[in-house]
Amino acid sequence: MRMTMIGSGYVGLVSGACFADFGHHVTCVDSDAEKIAALNRGEIPFFEPGVEDLVAANMRAQRLSFASDMHAAVTNADVVFIAVGTPSRRHDGHADLSYVYAAAREIAASLNGFTVISTKSTVPVGTGDEVERIIRDVQPDADFAVVSNPEFLREGAAIHDFKHPDRIVIGVDDDRAKAAMAELYRPLYLSAAPILYTDRRTAELIKYAANAFLATKITFINEIADLCEKVGADVQQVARGIGLDNRIGTKFLHAGPGFGGSCLPKDVRALIKTALDHETPMRILESVAAANDTRKRAMAFKVARAVGGQIRGKTIALLGLTFKPNTDDMREAPSIALVTALLDMGAKVRAYDLAGMGQAKRVLPDIDYCDSPYSCAVGADALVIVTEWEQFRALDLARLKAAMNTPVVVDLRNIYPPDEMARYGFSYEGVGRGGGAGRTSA
Ligand SMILES: NC(=O)c1ccc[n+]([C@@H]2O[C@H](COP(=O)([O-])OP(=O)(O)OC[C@H]3O[C@@H](n4cnc5c(N)ncnc54)[C@H](O)[C@@H]3O)[C@@H](O)[C@H]2O)c1
């Protein structure tokens, strides 16, 4: 099939390249001409394992191309995906749909023959109706159907997630569009990925409900972690103890510095706003959002306590800046609030991250960036593990300790066993590890 992705960012590029790999002919369009020029040179604008090779292979096979001219790409397509950003609207937290609506207007002007317009962007319930109205306004006689096909891939494992999804959700009310979407996803029948067909509004809501539930799970275990610290219990064992119950499940029960990234925070905010607009306030989610916001900054107080309460003038070394490993995405990363609070308290901050330092320099210009975990640790009064990159799991602890001014480690991802840290002479503190050896002193 011939398909066009409007928006060649994270979701548009990864899903476009994967569809091309399935054998479809894909044109990825973007309003950012520099991005398109870079993609045509084979340069990927973000870090995601495997994407560079996948894009190169499908460009060579002439199934994947990049263009700035939306008209030609839409005119020739059977299916046009909208995969533009839907960030939080700055003043009120609603999803900013201006990019989606702009894309819809541009698509409308170029439609030619029956075309499916499928929204991959995460959009509030009812957006498909508005996209349909916009297109009808611009071209009253156009033959088209608007479908909702939310994307569930995770950054850091995006290709795997796209090719082996837990489910595919397609919100569609038109039989021709349903057939086209089935054809598009046919290559996944082999791996028996369940396809859930719903009406369009239900599909739009499924995406928000999924992210809101995940955010709630994380926030729940974070609050249990805080209680563990107070009562002398171990949150990792609590998480395992509850997670082995199949009704609960073990995923998303890792206590840490709070959720961040390009999706969960903005999607929780947007769902809260949608619910308020429909006079059905979502009190649980309002608490989740508030607790998570407070938590990120509170991690700085945890660091301050670990260095004895007085942090002014001290040097704090951070390992990891991105909101999770295997990405360079800094959008709403917990490290931003943590660093800001540490600087507010008068600390000197240095950091090392495997992929995120380029992005981080734009949002956190006032810290020192280092070229390895060990150079980052030099002269530090505390080392804080912020992101659980694989490479931080087996550090040379003796070397690390020798580099530091005082051997204090605050492990916001609980990747080290407290007793091992004690053996190396570290004063060590994790998250929610109040039980037994959870906190060790040098
Ligand atoms: N990043 C993720 O992990 C993820 C996962 C699932 C769903 N989503 C959702 O997918 C959507 C896209 O997210 P993303 O992370 O890929 O965003 P992104 O910011 O990386 O990419 C969006 C791209 O759209 C382009 N664009 C904007 N307006 C355009 C227009 N009118 N015409 C052509 N191009 C235009 C931008 O230049 C940009 O390159 C969002 O709604 C997001 O919530 C993201």
The ligand as an SDF file (V2000), in Angstrom:
LIG
                    3D

 44 48  0  0  0  0  0  0  0  0999 V2000
    7.3370    9.7200   21.6030 N   0  0  0  0  0  0  0  0  0  0  0  0
    6.6680    8.6570   22.0020 C   0  0  0  0  0  0  0  0  0  0  0  0
    7.2060    7.7500   22.6380 O   0  0  0  0  0  0  0  0  0  0  0  0
    5.2000    8.4970   21.6550 C   0  0  0  0  0  0  0  0  0  0  0  0
    4.5770    7.2540   21.8340 C   0  0  0  0  0  0  0  0  0  0  0  0
    3.2390    7.1120   21.5040 C   0  0  0  0  0  0  0  0  0  0  0  0
    2.5190    8.2150   21.0420 C   0  0  0  0  0  0  0  0  0  0  0  0
    3.1410    9.4290   20.9070 N   0  0  0  0  0  0  0  0  0  0  0  0
    2.3530   10.5440   20.3770 C   0  0  0  0  0  0  0  0  0  0  0  0
    2.7000   10.7290   19.0120 O   0  0  0  0  0  0  0  0  0  0  0  0
    2.6400   12.1210   18.6640 C   0  0  0  0  0  0  0  0  0  0  0  0
    3.9700   12.5350   18.0830 C   0  0  0  0  0  0  0  0  0  0  0  0
    4.9520   12.4450   19.0900 O   0  0  0  0  0  0  0  0  0  0  0  0
    6.5010   12.5060   18.7520 P   0  0  0  0  0  0  0  0  0  0  0  0
    7.2170   12.1750   20.0060 O   0  0  0  0  0  0  0  0  0  0  0  0
    6.7680   11.7390   17.5160 O   0  0  0  0  0  0  0  0  0  0  0  0
    6.6550   14.0840   18.4350 O   0  0  0  0  0  0  0  0  0  0  0  0
    7.8880   14.8140   17.7480 P   0  0  0  0  0  0  0  0  0  0  0  0
    7.8670   16.2050   18.2990 O   0  0  0  0  0  0  0  0  0  0  0  0
    9.1190   13.9870   17.8570 O   0  0  0  0  0  0  0  0  0  0  0  0
    7.5040   14.8590   16.1820 O   0  0  0  0  0  0  0  0  0  0  0  0
    6.4660   15.6220   15.6420 C   0  0  0  0  0  0  0  0  0  0  0  0
    6.8970   16.0570   14.2440 C   0  0  0  0  0  0  0  0  0  0  0  0
    5.7800   16.6220   13.5640 O   0  0  0  0  0  0  0  0  0  0  0  0
    6.2530   17.6960   12.7360 C   0  0  0  0  0  0  0  0  0  0  0  0
    5.1130   18.5350   12.3760 N   0  0  0  0  0  0  0  0  0  0  0  0
    4.3940   19.3760   13.1610 C   0  0  0  0  0  0  0  0  0  0  0  0
    3.4070   19.9520   12.4530 N   0  0  0  0  0  0  0  0  0  0  0  0
    3.4890   19.4700   11.1870 C   0  0  0  0  0  0  0  0  0  0  0  0
    2.7250   19.6610    9.9830 C   0  0  0  0  0  0  0  0  0  0  0  0
    1.6640   20.4630    9.9450 N   0  0  0  0  0  0  0  0  0  0  0  0
    3.1160   18.9960    8.8850 N   0  0  0  0  0  0  0  0  0  0  0  0
    4.1810   18.1710    8.8950 C   0  0  0  0  0  0  0  0  0  0  0  0
    4.9150   17.9310   10.0030 N   0  0  0  0  0  0  0  0  0  0  0  0
    4.5790   18.5790   11.1290 C   0  0  0  0  0  0  0  0  0  0  0  0
    7.3110   18.3540   13.6100 C   0  0  0  0  0  0  0  0  0  0  0  0
    8.2120   19.1390   12.8410 O   0  0  0  0  0  0  0  0  0  0  0  0
    7.9860   17.1370   14.2370 C   0  0  0  0  0  0  0  0  0  0  0  0
    9.0780   16.6690   13.4540 O   0  0  0  0  0  0  0  0  0  0  0  0
    2.2350   12.8430   19.9320 C   0  0  0  0  0  0  0  0  0  0  0  0
    0.8460   13.0240   19.9440 O   0  0  0  0  0  0  0  0  0  0  0  0
    2.6380   11.8870   21.0380 C   0  0  0  0  0  0  0  0  0  0  0  0
    1.8660   12.0450   22.1990 O   0  0  0  0  0  0  0  0  0  0  0  0
    4.4570    9.5850   21.1820 C   0  0  0  0  0  0  0  0  0  0  0  0
  1  2  1  0
  2  3  2  0
  2  4  1  0
  4  5  1  0
  4 44  2  0
  5  6  2  0
  6  7  1  0
  7  8  2  0
  8  9  1  0
  8 44  1  0
  9 10  1  0
  9 42  1  0
 10 11  1  0
 11 12  1  0
 11 40  1  0
 12 13  1  0
 13 14  1  0
 14 15  2  0
 14 16  1  0
 14 17  1  0
 17 18  1  0
 18 19  2  0
 18 20  1  0
 18 21  1  0
 21 22  1  0
 22 23  1  0
 23 24  1  0
 23 38  1  0
 24 25  1  0
 25 26  1  0
 25 36  1  0
 26 27  1  0
 26 35  1  0
 27 28  2  0
 28 29  1  0
 29 30  1  0
 29 35  2  0
 30 31  1  0
 30 32  2  0
 32 33  1  0
 33 34  2  0
 34 35  1  0
 36 37  1  0
 36 38  1  0
 38 39  1  0
 40 41  1  0
 40 42  1  0
 42 43  1  0
M  CHG  2   8   1  16  -1
M  END
$$$$
